[in-house]
Amino acid sequence: NYSYTEEEGVTLITDENGKVVKAVVSGVNGKVPEGLFYNNTPGTEATPMDRWSDLEEVVIEEGVTEIGENAFSVCTNLKKVTLPQSLQKIGEGAFEYCTSLNEIQIPENVTVIGQRAFHCCKKLTSVTIPAGVTEIDDATFAYCEELSTVVIPETVTKIGRAAFQNCGFSSINIPATVKETDYRAFAGCHSMQKATISVETVGEQTFYSCDALTEVEFTS
């Protein structure tokens, strides 16, 4: 037995125990508002509040073009997210600390993924970054510890500070279009054994503490 509650830009689906388990988001003026489901107690570090602690699934409807900053931050039980093809921008920290999220299909029209957008999504296993994205921003996928597969398109020219720090992949192919990696871009990727790279500027400690790394191939 589920009940449905309408709020501005969102339909909440509640189970028989009164827990919000699913949200269907239509947005406000084409945007998921900043902090809409931000599940954090003010003044604390990633401490979930009760209201969104049981949220397992989010469906964002077609017509939404932007997800605002921290829209779903610290929804620690969120496992499944469906994004619309109309989406163009994922804001800073949008899914930060969604520690149960294990997959995400980023639509091909997305051109901007903000800082820390998927930071500490510890169960995320694979991601394909759409062609059209030109920069992987600071800490975007940092501490995605089970991220074993990542595809970086040839539109990317810069990989930001700690963008993939402490990720779980065994190898990485950095396309020749990438001209710069920032500080600790791949630091702490303890399973990474091989990196293929063609970069003009390699940031300080880019591969710091990559204990298993035995081969770095520089291509022209």
Secondary structure, DSSP 8 states (H G I E B T S, - for coil): --EEEEETTEEEEE-TTS-EEEEEE--BTTEE-TTTT----TTSSS---STTTT--EEEE-TT--EE-TTTTTT-TT--EEE--TT--EE-TTTTTT-TT-------TT--EE-TTTTTT-TT--EEE--TT--EE-TTTTTT-TT--EEE--TT--EE-TTTTTT---SEEE--TT--EE-TTTTTT-TT--EEEE--SEE-TTTTTT-TT--EEEE--
